[in-house]
Amino acid sequence: MAPAILGFLPKKLSKKKKQVLKKLPCLKCGFLGKVEEQLDVVAKGTYVLNRDFDTLSQLVSRLNDEVKHKKEMIGICLERQREDHRFCL
């Protein structure tokens, strides 16, 4: 519970409050520092994954558009072939 509470405290504390906080066991062992580092790593990883998913989504959208275009072109060629009995290149 202490780490959650300490996360909302202001950065500038009086000396008396700092002394009280230093007595907490989770602060003595550097627990909060480790948790902060882990949260930073997780935040950076989440940002990178989000960007990768956005890029992947854009690539899939472009591929889908290209497939639709090719299908339309094939349909046009097949219609012309039926009408003129010629191949469309």
N, CA and C atoms as a LAMMPS dump frame, in Angstrom:
ITEM: TIMESTEP
0
ITEM: NUMBER OF ATOMS
267
ITEM: BOX BOUNDS ff ff ff
-5.0000000000000000e+02 5.0000000000000000e+02
-5.0000000000000000e+02 5.0000000000000000e+02
-5.0000000000000000e+02 5.0000000000000000e+02
ITEM: ATOMS id mol type element x y z
1 1 1 N 0.823 -1.194 0
2 1 2 C 0 0 0
3 1 3 C 0.862 1.25 0
4 2 1 N 2.006 1.188 0.642
5 2 2 C 2.874 2.369 0.734
6 2 3 C 3.331 2.865 -0.632
7 3 1 N 3.743 1.988 -1.566
8 3 2 C 4.176 2.508 -2.862
9 3 3 C 3.077 3.263 -3.6
10 4 1 N 1.844 2.791 -3.491
11 4 2 C 0.748 3.475 -4.167
12 4 3 C 0.506 4.848 -3.563
13 5 1 N 0.589 4.939 -2.258
14 5 2 C 0.376 6.221 -1.586
15 5 3 C 1.51 7.177 -1.899
16 6 1 N 2.732 6.696 -1.887
17 6 2 C 3.881 7.563 -2.113
18 6 3 C 3.939 8.082 -3.537
19 7 1 N 3.303 7.416 -4.454
20 7 2 C 3.304 7.872 -5.833
21 7 3 C 2.55 9.171 -6.026
22 8 1 N 1.675 9.49 -5.098
23 8 2 C 0.871 10.705 -5.228
24 8 3 C 1.383 11.861 -4.385
25 9 1 N 2.473 11.672 -3.678
26 9 2 C 3.026 12.749 -2.862
27 9 3 C 3.773 13.743 -3.734
28 10 1 N 3.771 15.01 -3.363
29 10 2 C 4.509 16.008 -4.144
30 10 3 C 6.011 15.774 -4.081
31 11 1 N 6.718 16.299 -5.078
32 11 2 C 8.169 16.105 -5.166
33 11 3 C 8.909 16.809 -4.03
34 12 1 N 8.502 18.02 -3.68
35 12 2 C 9.2 18.787 -2.65
36 12 3 C 8.534 18.549 -1.3
37 13 1 N 9.249 17.884 -0.422
38 13 2 C 8.732 17.604 0.911
39 13 3 C 9.609 18.289 1.95
40 14 1 N 9.026 18.55 3.104
41 14 2 C 9.813 19.134 4.19
42 14 3 C 10.752 18.074 4.753
43 15 1 N 11.749 18.513 5.502
44 15 2 C 12.735 17.584 6.074
45 15 3 C 12.066 16.581 7.001
46 16 1 N 11.101 17.05 7.768
47 16 2 C 10.423 16.17 8.717
48 16 3 C 9.674 15.048 7.979
49 17 1 N 8.996 15.415 6.911
50 17 2 C 8.257 14.411 6.141
51 17 3 C 9.212 13.441 5.453
52 18 1 N 10.348 13.941 4.985
53 18 2 C 11.335 13.064 4.354
54 18 3 C 11.879 12.055 5.349
55 19 1 N 12.105 12.496 6.587
56 19 2 C 12.616 11.58 7.611
57 19 3 C 11.594 10.492 7.913
58 20 1 N 10.34 10.865 7.963
59 20 2 C 9.284 9.884 8.227
60 20 3 C 9.208 8.879 7.079
61 21 1 N 9.296 9.376 5.857
62 21 2 C 9.213 8.49 4.702
63 21 3 C 10.414 7.56 4.608
64 22 1 N 11.591 8.021 5.022
65 22 2 C 12.789 7.181 4.956
66 22 3 C 12.72 6.012 5.922
67 23 1 N 11.863 6.1 6.927
68 23 2 C 11.734 5.018 7.897
69 23 3 C 10.886 3.857 7.371
70 24 1 N 10.16 4.084 6.31
71 24 2 C 9.34 3.008 5.75
72 24 3 C 10.242 1.913 5.18
73 25 1 N 9.922 0.649 5.434
74 25 2 C 10.785 -0.441 4.973
75 25 3 C 10.914 -0.523 3.453
76 26 1 N 9.873 -0.168 2.745
77 26 2 C 9.945 -0.278 1.286
78 26 3 C 10.903 0.752 0.697
79 27 1 N 11.153 1.847 1.393
80 27 2 C 12.086 2.856 0.902
81 27 3 C 13.531 2.523 1.268
82 28 1 N 13.716 1.804 2.35
83 28 2 C 15.077 1.469 2.782
84 28 3 C 15.765 0.526 1.8
85 29 1 N 15.045 -0.403 1.262
86 29 2 C 15.652 -1.405 0.385
87 29 3 C 15.678 -0.968 -1.08
88 30 1 N 15.162 0.19 -1.395
89 30 2 C 15.156 0.668 -2.776
90 30 3 C 14.052 0.051 -3.614
91 31 1 N 13.032 -0.429 -2.949
92 31 2 C 11.926 -1.098 -3.634
93 31 3 C 11.245 -0.175 -4.642
94 32 1 N 10.973 1.052 -4.22
95 32 2 C 10.27 1.979 -5.114
96 32 3 C 11.109 2.341 -6.324
97 33 1 N 12.416 2.44 -6.14
98 33 2 C 13.292 2.729 -7.276
99 33 3 C 13.245 1.614 -8.305
100 34 1 N 13.221 0.379 -7.815
101 34 2 C 13.146 -0.767 -8.724
102 34 3 C 11.806 -0.799 -9.456
103 35 1 N 10.744 -0.51 -8.723
104 35 2 C 9.415 -0.495 -9.331
105 35 3 C 9.329 0.612 -10.376
106 36 1 N 9.91 1.769 -10.066
107 36 2 C 9.894 2.878 -11.018
108 36 3 C 10.638 2.513 -12.297
109 37 1 N 11.784 1.862 -12.16
110 37 2 C 12.548 1.436 -13.337
111 37 3 C 11.745 0.439 -14.17
112 38 1 N 11.099 -0.504 -13.496
113 38 2 C 10.298 -1.491 -14.21
114 38 3 C 9.128 -0.838 -14.94
115 39 1 N 8.494 0.132 -14.297
116 39 2 C 7.381 0.827 -14.943
117 39 3 C 7.852 1.622 -16.149
118 40 1 N 9.034 2.213 -16.064
119 40 2 C 9.584 2.938 -17.212
120 40 3 C 9.833 1.994 -18.384
121 41 1 N 10.401 0.827 -18.091
122 41 2 C 10.674 -0.154 -19.145
123 41 3 C 9.364 -0.632 -19.775
124 42 1 N 8.373 -0.887 -18.943
125 42 2 C 7.075 -1.343 -19.45
126 42 3 C 6.417 -0.258 -20.297
127 43 1 N 6.508 0.99 -19.86
128 43 2 C 5.905 2.091 -20.624
129 43 3 C 6.573 2.233 -21.988
130 44 1 N 7.892 2.135 -22.024
131 44 2 C 8.606 2.235 -23.301
132 44 3 C 8.248 1.064 -24.212
133 45 1 N 8.186 -0.131 -23.649
134 45 2 C 7.828 -1.309 -24.436
135 45 3 C 6.416 -1.219 -24.984
136 46 1 N 5.505 -0.706 -24.173
137 46 2 C 4.124 -0.535 -24.613
138 46 3 C 4.038 0.467 -25.753
139 47 1 N 4.792 1.547 -25.652
140 47 2 C 4.802 2.563 -26.712
141 47 3 C 5.31 1.954 -28.02
142 48 1 N 6.397 1.194 -27.934
143 48 2 C 6.973 0.583 -29.136
144 48 3 C 5.988 -0.41 -29.754
145 49 1 N 5.365 -1.233 -28.919
146 49 2 C 4.385 -2.196 -29.436
147 49 3 C 3.203 -1.488 -30.095
148 50 1 N 2.742 -0.411 -29.485
149 50 2 C 1.629 0.341 -30.058
150 50 3 C 1.993 0.89 -31.431
151 51 1 N 3.199 1.433 -31.558
152 51 2 C 3.655 1.949 -32.856
153 51 3 C 3.777 0.817 -33.878
154 52 1 N 4.289 -0.337 -33.441
155 52 2 C 4.417 -1.483 -34.344
156 52 3 C 3.044 -1.955 -34.83
157 53 1 N 2.068 -1.999 -33.924
158 53 2 C 0.722 -2.402 -34.326
159 53 3 C 0.11 -1.393 -35.293
160 54 1 N 0.361 -0.108 -35.083
161 54 2 C -0.131 0.902 -36.022
162 54 3 C 0.479 0.694 -37.403
163 55 1 N 1.787 0.447 -37.442
164 55 2 C 2.468 0.217 -38.714
165 55 3 C 1.912 -1.025 -39.404
166 56 1 N 1.728 -2.084 -38.645
167 56 2 C 1.187 -3.325 -39.192
168 56 3 C -0.229 -3.112 -39.728
169 57 1 N -1.024 -2.352 -39.009
170 57 2 C -2.385 -2.058 -39.453
171 57 3 C -2.374 -1.299 -40.777
172 58 1 N -1.476 -0.334 -40.915
173 58 2 C -1.375 0.423 -42.161
174 58 3 C -0.936 -0.471 -43.317
175 59 1 N 0.004 -1.371 -43.063
176 59 2 C 0.465 -2.284 -44.111
177 59 3 C -0.647 -3.23 -44.553
178 60 1 N -1.414 -3.739 -43.601
179 60 2 C -2.525 -4.633 -43.936
180 60 3 C -3.578 -3.881 -44.745
181 61 1 N -3.837 -2.644 -44.379
182 61 2 C -4.806 -1.836 -45.122
183 61 3 C -4.348 -1.611 -46.56
184 62 1 N -3.068 -1.295 -46.742
185 62 2 C -2.542 -1.089 -48.093
186 62 3 C -2.594 -2.378 -48.905
187 63 1 N -2.277 -3.499 -48.269
188 63 2 C -2.332 -4.789 -48.954
189 63 3 C -3.769 -5.118 -49.361
190 64 1 N -4.714 -4.841 -48.481
191 64 2 C -6.123 -5.076 -48.786
192 64 3 C -6.568 -4.22 -49.971
193 65 1 N -6.159 -2.96 -49.99
194 65 2 C -6.495 -2.086 -51.124
195 65 3 C -5.91 -2.618 -52.426
196 66 1 N -4.687 -3.11 -52.367
197 66 2 C -4.034 -3.635 -53.573
198 66 3 C -4.742 -4.891 -54.074
199 67 1 N -5.159 -5.764 -53.166
200 67 2 C -5.88 -6.977 -53.559
201 67 3 C -7.213 -6.611 -54.208
202 68 1 N -7.93 -5.637 -53.629
203 68 2 C -9.192 -5.193 -54.23
204 68 3 C -8.961 -4.639 -55.632
205 69 1 N -7.907 -3.859 -55.794
206 69 2 C -7.595 -3.287 -57.105
207 69 3 C -7.307 -4.391 -58.126
208 70 1 N -6.514 -5.383 -57.726
209 70 2 C -6.191 -6.487 -58.648
210 70 3 C -7.453 -7.261 -59.028
211 71 1 N -8.358 -7.48 -58.071
212 71 2 C -9.611 -8.177 -58.374
213 71 3 C -10.438 -7.397 -59.385
214 72 1 N -10.494 -6.08 -59.205
215 72 2 C -11.239 -5.247 -60.152
216 72 3 C -10.614 -5.308 -61.54
217 73 1 N -9.301 -5.271 -61.611
218 73 2 C -8.618 -5.343 -62.908
219 73 3 C -8.874 -6.689 -63.581
220 74 1 N -8.863 -7.762 -62.821
221 74 2 C -9.145 -9.09 -63.378
222 74 3 C -10.576 -9.141 -63.9
223 75 1 N -11.508 -8.553 -63.135
224 75 2 C -12.902 -8.511 -63.583
225 75 3 C -13.056 -7.744 -64.883
226 76 1 N -12.374 -6.609 -65.002
227 76 2 C -12.43 -5.816 -66.238
228 76 3 C -11.868 -6.615 -67.405
229 77 1 N -10.744 -7.277 -67.196
230 77 2 C -10.132 -8.083 -68.265
231 77 3 C -11.045 -9.229 -68.686
232 78 1 N -11.689 -9.878 -67.728
233 78 2 C -12.601 -10.977 -68.062
234 78 3 C -13.809 -10.475 -68.847
235 79 1 N -14.33 -9.301 -68.494
236 79 2 C -15.455 -8.736 -69.248
237 79 3 C -15.04 -8.416 -70.678
238 80 1 N -13.883 -7.835 -70.855
239 80 2 C -13.397 -7.505 -72.2
240 80 3 C -13.146 -8.772 -73.012
241 81 1 N -12.652 -9.802 -72.339
242 81 2 C -12.37 -11.055 -73.046
243 81 3 C -13.671 -11.665 -73.558
244 82 1 N -14.709 -11.604 -72.759
245 82 2 C -16.002 -12.154 -73.183
246 82 3 C -16.577 -11.352 -74.349
247 83 1 N -16.422 -10.032 -74.282
248 83 2 C -16.993 -9.181 -75.327
249 83 3 C -16.218 -9.291 -76.636
250 84 1 N -14.913 -9.188 -76.56
251 84 2 C -14.091 -9.128 -77.772
252 84 3 C -13.423 -10.45 -78.114
253 85 1 N -13.498 -11.411 -77.245
254 85 2 C -12.792 -12.677 -77.418
255 85 3 C -11.293 -12.458 -77.572
256 86 1 N -10.785 -11.427 -76.908
257 86 2 C -9.347 -11.157 -76.907
258 86 3 C -8.847 -11.188 -75.468
259 87 1 N -7.556 -11.366 -75.344
260 87 2 C -6.94 -11.338 -74.022
261 87 3 C -6.562 -9.909 -73.658
262 88 1 N -6.691 -9.598 -72.409
263 88 2 C -6.336 -8.268 -71.908
264 88 3 C -5.044 -8.387 -71.122
265 89 1 N -4.063 -7.644 -71.524
266 89 2 C -2.783 -7.67 -70.82
267 89 3 C -2.586 -6.41 -70.038
